[in-house]
Amino acid sequence: MEQHVPSRPGGPGRSLRVAVVLLVAVSGGVEAVSFLALDKVFAGVMTSNLALLGMAAGRSQAAGARAALLALGGFATGLLAVALLTRRCAAHADRWPGRVVLVLGADALLLAAGALAWGAAGGTPDPTTRDALQCGAALVMGSQSAAMVAAGRAAAPTTYLTGTLATFITRGVGTGRPGVWVPLRLAGLIAGAALSAGLLERARAWAALPPFLLTLAAVAAACVPLLRPGPPASDTR
């Protein structure tokens, strides 16, 4: 459930909330490249991809169905891999488990590889590379989603924000106690998408770089609570 109250002792601190905003911006950038420059499907919004798959099937568009299946398969692979890796992680209220931070670091490496491939192709990759980038982008979004689930109450959704928006309006604005972090997440999504979309128009070869840099910044922010003095944390129950 979304929380719309200020940070308190024992809850996620500012650095983790900033990390979540940065990861949402990553999602926006990845979605911009995926939808606008790859195969007109989303890397992290599987509800929409299921609808796109149905529309492609109804119109007998094999290419559209294939793109949706690539995204669905990549996302599911990322989810499954991270779910297995983090299944014994203990969720903490004030920090992310070490394995969650490691997963995000691995995501940064995958995004770096994707940005290099994209840049090497001048922003116009061949069909085989496009398929690999599409599947890889969805895999990273699935990985990120599973990592946030493993982080528990110290995190929040970063790849799908419809429920976040609905909860904010009904339980935040509706009760007269709106918080600032949900609007910042929504703004982060817009900003990340706008940045990569703008680069697609003006400097296409660099359009895949912002998600990588934003992920690095998110990892750095997530490490702040782990570096504070305190009792040793355990990733296992």
C-alpha beads as a LAMMPS data file, in Angstrom:
LAMMPS data file: protein, C-alpha beads

237 atoms
236 bonds

1 atom types
1 bond types

-500.0 500.0 xlo xhi
-500.0 500.0 ylo yhi
-500.0 500.0 zlo zhi

Masses

1 110.0

Atoms # bond

1 1 1 0.000 0.000 0.000
2 1 1 1.280 3.458 -0.815
3 1 1 2.290 5.580 2.164
4 1 1 1.704 9.332 2.028
5 1 1 3.277 10.389 5.288
6 1 1 6.685 11.940 5.952
7 1 1 9.682 9.722 6.625
8 1 1 9.887 8.480 10.207
9 1 1 12.424 6.508 12.211
10 1 1 12.385 2.901 11.106
11 1 1 10.942 3.765 7.686
12 1 1 12.583 4.411 4.319
13 1 1 14.774 7.487 4.473
14 1 1 15.209 10.205 1.900
15 1 1 18.018 8.427 0.046
16 1 1 15.825 5.375 -0.655
17 1 1 12.921 7.548 -1.741
18 1 1 15.262 9.379 -4.106
19 1 1 16.482 6.006 -5.413
20 1 1 12.892 5.020 -6.195
21 1 1 12.284 8.287 -8.063
22 1 1 15.445 7.695 -10.088
23 1 1 14.376 4.135 -10.945
24 1 1 11.003 5.430 -12.107
25 1 1 12.864 7.856 -14.372
26 1 1 14.850 4.861 -15.674
27 1 1 11.557 3.195 -16.557
28 1 1 10.412 6.297 -18.416
29 1 1 13.585 6.410 -20.480
30 1 1 13.514 2.696 -21.293
31 1 1 9.850 2.907 -22.296
32 1 1 10.541 5.857 -24.593
33 1 1 13.251 3.986 -26.483
34 1 1 11.260 0.745 -26.507
35 1 1 8.041 2.232 -27.822
36 1 1 9.323 4.994 -30.069
37 1 1 12.477 3.427 -31.503
38 1 1 12.158 -0.347 -31.281
39 1 1 8.941 -2.257 -31.909
40 1 1 6.090 -0.077 -30.557
41 1 1 5.711 -2.172 -27.404
42 1 1 6.419 -1.369 -23.775
43 1 1 9.363 -2.768 -21.863
44 1 1 7.721 -2.705 -18.432
45 1 1 3.941 -2.348 -18.806
46 1 1 2.800 -5.884 -19.464
47 1 1 -0.923 -5.126 -19.243
48 1 1 -0.561 -2.890 -22.291
49 1 1 1.581 -5.490 -24.063
50 1 1 -1.095 -8.137 -23.535
51 1 1 -3.597 -5.766 -25.132
52 1 1 -1.150 -5.074 -27.983
53 1 1 -0.696 -8.809 -28.444
54 1 1 -4.447 -9.264 -28.695
55 1 1 -4.784 -6.411 -31.175
56 1 1 -1.951 -7.778 -33.310
57 1 1 -3.554 -11.221 -33.291
58 1 1 -6.947 -9.784 -34.173
59 1 1 -5.474 -7.882 -37.112
60 1 1 -3.213 -10.800 -38.171
61 1 1 -0.071 -8.722 -37.677
62 1 1 2.691 -11.237 -37.040
63 1 1 5.375 -8.582 -36.451
64 1 1 3.342 -6.863 -33.758
65 1 1 2.560 -10.151 -32.018
66 1 1 6.233 -11.150 -32.137
67 1 1 7.336 -7.847 -30.575
68 1 1 4.796 -8.178 -27.762
69 1 1 5.880 -11.760 -27.094
70 1 1 9.546 -10.705 -26.982
71 1 1 8.726 -8.070 -24.379
72 1 1 6.540 -10.435 -22.356
73 1 1 9.203 -13.144 -22.451
74 1 1 12.004 -10.797 -21.438
75 1 1 9.995 -9.315 -18.586
76 1 1 9.013 -12.749 -17.266
77 1 1 12.626 -13.927 -17.450
78 1 1 13.822 -10.949 -15.432
79 1 1 11.075 -11.445 -12.862
80 1 1 11.792 -15.142 -12.433
81 1 1 15.570 -14.777 -12.190
82 1 1 15.416 -12.057 -9.538
83 1 1 12.598 -13.762 -7.634
84 1 1 14.779 -16.852 -7.302
85 1 1 17.822 -14.815 -6.318
86 1 1 16.028 -12.763 -3.670
87 1 1 13.553 -15.295 -2.292
88 1 1 15.468 -15.598 0.991
89 1 1 16.039 -11.876 1.384
90 1 1 14.722 -10.328 4.580
91 1 1 12.866 -7.084 3.907
92 1 1 13.888 -4.131 6.089
93 1 1 11.960 -0.937 6.714
94 1 1 14.951 1.386 6.366
95 1 1 17.255 -0.208 3.780
96 1 1 17.228 -2.483 0.767
97 1 1 18.739 -5.965 1.056
98 1 1 22.232 -6.265 -0.365
99 1 1 21.025 -8.655 -3.069
100 1 1 18.501 -6.082 -4.255
101 1 1 21.272 -3.514 -4.676
102 1 1 23.387 -6.105 -6.508
103 1 1 20.483 -6.814 -8.861
104 1 1 20.191 -3.127 -9.663
105 1 1 23.938 -3.043 -10.302
106 1 1 23.534 -5.923 -12.752
107 1 1 20.684 -4.012 -14.404
108 1 1 23.051 -1.072 -14.842
109 1 1 25.538 -3.340 -16.626
110 1 1 22.814 -4.641 -18.952
111 1 1 21.684 -1.094 -19.690
112 1 1 25.298 -0.114 -20.376
113 1 1 25.635 -2.984 -22.854
114 1 1 22.388 -1.950 -24.513
115 1 1 23.491 1.682 -24.715
116 1 1 26.788 0.630 -26.308
117 1 1 25.023 -1.540 -28.878
118 1 1 22.535 1.227 -29.588
119 1 1 25.253 3.855 -29.933
120 1 1 27.453 1.634 -32.095
121 1 1 24.535 1.265 -34.489
122 1 1 24.000 5.016 -34.531
123 1 1 20.543 4.533 -33.049
124 1 1 19.370 2.426 -35.997
125 1 1 20.151 -1.206 -35.095
126 1 1 19.537 -4.083 -37.498
127 1 1 16.517 -6.371 -36.903
128 1 1 18.457 -8.978 -34.909
129 1 1 19.949 -6.340 -32.623
130 1 1 16.538 -4.691 -32.264
131 1 1 15.061 -7.961 -31.047
132 1 1 17.891 -8.431 -28.564
133 1 1 17.512 -4.859 -27.300
134 1 1 13.737 -5.222 -26.988
135 1 1 14.007 -8.434 -25.001
136 1 1 16.869 -7.036 -22.918
137 1 1 14.977 -3.848 -22.065
138 1 1 11.991 -5.881 -20.888
139 1 1 14.279 -8.186 -18.908
140 1 1 15.730 -5.198 -17.054
141 1 1 12.256 -3.867 -16.287
142 1 1 11.180 -7.282 -14.993
143 1 1 14.334 -7.490 -12.901
144 1 1 13.744 -4.019 -11.471
145 1 1 10.128 -4.854 -10.652
146 1 1 11.089 -8.033 -8.795
147 1 1 13.843 -6.194 -6.924
148 1 1 11.367 -3.621 -5.637
149 1 1 9.034 -6.394 -4.475
150 1 1 11.931 -8.024 -2.612
151 1 1 12.784 -4.693 -0.978
152 1 1 9.328 -4.642 0.627
153 1 1 7.998 -1.544 2.387
154 1 1 11.317 0.263 1.920
155 1 1 10.594 0.483 -1.830
156 1 1 7.684 1.185 -4.167
157 1 1 6.577 0.230 -7.695
158 1 1 8.811 1.733 -10.364
159 1 1 7.639 0.236 -13.664
160 1 1 3.848 0.575 -13.348
161 1 1 2.262 3.578 -11.683
162 1 1 -1.455 3.312 -12.430
163 1 1 -2.132 1.852 -8.985
164 1 1 0.214 4.398 -7.421
165 1 1 -1.717 7.252 -9.006
166 1 1 -5.087 5.786 -8.025
167 1 1 -3.963 5.235 -4.423
168 1 1 -2.508 8.717 -4.209
169 1 1 -5.725 10.327 -5.375
170 1 1 -8.094 8.226 -3.260
171 1 1 -6.028 7.859 -0.068
172 1 1 -3.809 10.902 -0.319
173 1 1 -5.706 13.766 -1.876
174 1 1 -8.995 12.177 -0.832
175 1 1 -8.068 12.254 2.863
176 1 1 -6.430 15.665 2.704
177 1 1 -2.951 14.242 3.438
178 1 1 -1.142 14.088 0.097
179 1 1 2.594 13.464 0.224
180 1 1 5.313 14.749 -2.060
181 1 1 7.049 11.505 -3.081
182 1 1 4.292 10.077 -5.273
183 1 1 4.093 13.265 -7.396
184 1 1 7.876 13.169 -7.634
185 1 1 7.718 9.598 -8.930
186 1 1 5.146 10.580 -11.531
187 1 1 7.287 13.556 -12.522
188 1 1 10.317 11.265 -12.705
189 1 1 8.519 8.991 -15.162
190 1 1 7.674 11.955 -17.378
191 1 1 11.172 13.416 -17.123
192 1 1 12.906 10.124 -17.957
193 1 1 10.663 9.566 -20.961
194 1 1 11.075 13.159 -22.121
195 1 1 14.868 12.984 -21.871
196 1 1 15.244 9.831 -23.963
197 1 1 12.537 10.930 -26.415
198 1 1 14.293 14.273 -26.867
199 1 1 17.585 12.520 -27.534
200 1 1 15.882 10.285 -30.090
201 1 1 14.949 13.450 -31.972
202 1 1 18.198 15.390 -31.559
203 1 1 21.025 12.943 -30.790
204 1 1 19.656 9.502 -31.554
205 1 1 22.819 7.538 -30.806
206 1 1 22.761 8.764 -27.174
207 1 1 19.094 8.028 -26.435
208 1 1 19.791 4.783 -24.540
209 1 1 22.397 6.324 -22.229
210 1 1 20.184 8.144 -19.659
211 1 1 18.619 4.945 -18.202
212 1 1 22.103 3.584 -17.495
213 1 1 23.273 6.782 -15.790
214 1 1 20.051 7.080 -13.773
215 1 1 20.388 3.475 -12.594
216 1 1 23.929 4.170 -11.402
217 1 1 22.640 7.168 -9.458
218 1 1 19.843 5.036 -7.956
219 1 1 22.329 2.371 -6.853
220 1 1 24.495 5.037 -5.230
221 1 1 21.491 6.431 -3.345
222 1 1 20.420 2.933 -2.260
223 1 1 23.878 2.259 -0.845
224 1 1 23.708 5.185 1.591
225 1 1 21.704 3.320 4.288
226 1 1 23.962 0.265 3.905
227 1 1 27.033 2.377 4.667
228 1 1 25.668 3.819 7.884
229 1 1 26.992 2.329 11.134
230 1 1 24.646 -0.161 12.697
231 1 1 24.050 -3.838 13.357
232 1 1 25.110 -6.124 10.498
233 1 1 22.309 -6.789 8.034
234 1 1 21.409 -10.292 6.929
235 1 1 19.868 -11.143 3.591
236 1 1 18.466 -14.408 4.844
237 1 1 15.697 -15.189 7.226

Bonds

1 1 1 2
2 1 2 3
3 1 3 4
4 1 4 5
5 1 5 6
6 1 6 7
7 1 7 8
8 1 8 9
9 1 9 10
10 1 10 11
11 1 11 12
12 1 12 13
13 1 13 14
14 1 14 15
15 1 15 16
16 1 16 17
17 1 17 18
18 1 18 19
19 1 19 20
20 1 20 21
21 1 21 22
22 1 22 23
23 1 23 24
24 1 24 25
25 1 25 26
26 1 26 27
27 1 27 28
28 1 28 29
29 1 29 30
30 1 30 31
31 1 31 32
32 1 32 33
33 1 33 34
34 1 34 35
35 1 35 36
36 1 36 37
37 1 37 38
38 1 38 39
39 1 39 40
40 1 40 41
41 1 41 42
42 1 42 43
43 1 43 44
44 1 44 45
45 1 45 46
46 1 46 47
47 1 47 48
48 1 48 49
49 1 49 50
50 1 50 51
51 1 51 52
52 1 52 53
53 1 53 54
54 1 54 55
55 1 55 56
56 1 56 57
57 1 57 58
58 1 58 59
59 1 59 60
60 1 60 61
61 1 61 62
62 1 62 63
63 1 63 64
64 1 64 65
65 1 65 66
66 1 66 67
67 1 67 68
68 1 68 69
69 1 69 70
70 1 70 71
71 1 71 72
72 1 72 73
73 1 73 74
74 1 74 75
75 1 75 76
76 1 76 77
77 1 77 78
78 1 78 79
79 1 79 80
80 1 80 81
81 1 81 82
82 1 82 83
83 1 83 84
84 1 84 85
85 1 85 86
86 1 86 87
87 1 87 88
88 1 88 89
89 1 89 90
90 1 90 91
91 1 91 92
92 1 92 93
93 1 93 94
94 1 94 95
95 1 95 96
96 1 96 97
97 1 97 98
98 1 98 99
99 1 99 100
100 1 100 101
101 1 101 102
102 1 102 103
103 1 103 104
104 1 104 105
105 1 105 106
106 1 106 107
107 1 107 108
108 1 108 109
109 1 109 110
110 1 110 111
111 1 111 112
112 1 112 113
113 1 113 114
114 1 114 115
115 1 115 116
116 1 116 117
117 1 117 118
118 1 118 119
119 1 119 120
120 1 120 121
121 1 121 122
122 1 122 123
123 1 123 124
124 1 124 125
125 1 125 126
126 1 126 127
127 1 127 128
128 1 128 129
129 1 129 130
130 1 130 131
131 1 131 132
132 1 132 133
133 1 133 134
134 1 134 135
135 1 135 136
136 1 136 137
137 1 137 138
138 1 138 139
139 1 139 140
140 1 140 141
141 1 141 142
142 1 142 143
143 1 143 144
144 1 144 145
145 1 145 146
146 1 146 147
147 1 147 148
148 1 148 149
149 1 149 150
150 1 150 151
151 1 151 152
152 1 152 153
153 1 153 154
154 1 154 155
155 1 155 156
156 1 156 157
157 1 157 158
158 1 158 159
159 1 159 160
160 1 160 161
161 1 161 162
162 1 162 163
163 1 163 164
164 1 164 165
165 1 165 166
166 1 166 167
167 1 167 168
168 1 168 169
169 1 169 170
170 1 170 171
171 1 171 172
172 1 172 173
173 1 173 174
174 1 174 175
175 1 175 176
176 1 176 177
177 1 177 178
178 1 178 179
179 1 179 180
180 1 180 181
181 1 181 182
182 1 182 183
183 1 183 184
184 1 184 185
185 1 185 186
186 1 186 187
187 1 187 188
188 1 188 189
189 1 189 190
190 1 190 191
191 1 191 192
192 1 192 193
193 1 193 194
194 1 194 195
195 1 195 196
196 1 196 197
197 1 197 198
198 1 198 199
199 1 199 200
200 1 200 201
201 1 201 202
202 1 202 203
203 1 203 204
204 1 204 205
205 1 205 206
206 1 206 207
207 1 207 208
208 1 208 209
209 1 209 210
210 1 210 211
211 1 211 212
212 1 212 213
213 1 213 214
214 1 214 215
215 1 215 216
216 1 216 217
217 1 217 218
218 1 218 219
219 1 219 220
220 1 220 221
221 1 221 222
222 1 222 223
223 1 223 224
224 1 224 225
225 1 225 226
226 1 226 227
227 1 227 228
228 1 228 229
229 1 229 230
230 1 230 231
231 1 231 232
232 1 232 233
233 1 233 234
234 1 234 235
235 1 235 236
236 1 236 237
